[in-house]
């Protein structure tokens, strides 16, 4: 028992040593409340240096961390928004549902992703609702000459309607299921110069990559980012 207590204290000390802080400005949830937009203030973060969609490692419970993508950032005010898919039960979903404006936001770091925007290209975004923050970040990093299209899975009818209204800069078709996305992708025209960004549940990302390659897309056209779920 004594050794276990010492071990836990040591972890707590390490957490405090590496912890960084920001603040929660506002929380919005979609109806039904299984998706959250969380506005953050992250003082000292050099957002103007972000060149790829960033991932922030958020402390969602003692000794538990989840990666989310900050998007819609404003470097001059050090603010951004997290988009949290809380449709499944888990520590991250519970954390998002309990946040309130004014809460301290704890995190341990921000890293870039492996996906790079090819400026001026046609960017085809394919994924599920856990990818909405990532797609927003890609759009923000893209030049005004980039052409964006694609599909995103949103199982809730009200979420599909809200997405179209809330994100006009992301002209993505909304579909109800991964199966519908894959079926429609089988018939969509493809082009050798287009760039495909696959983001979301790792099983869906793997299926999308397999289908695109079967239809003739090369590895240089496809950038994949799978999230564990």
Secondary structure, 3 states (H helix, E strand, C coil): CHHHHHHHHHHHHHHHHHCEEEEEEEEEECCCCCEEEEEEECCCCCHHHCCCCEEEEEEEECCEEEEECEEEEECCCCEEEEEEECCCCCHHHHHHHHCCCCCEEEEEEEEECCCCCCCCCEEEEEEEHHHHHHHHHHHHHCCCCCEEEEEEECCCHHHHHHHHHHCCCCCCEEECCHHHHHHHHCCCCCCCCCEEEEEEEHHHHHHHHHHHHHCCCCHHHEEEEEECC
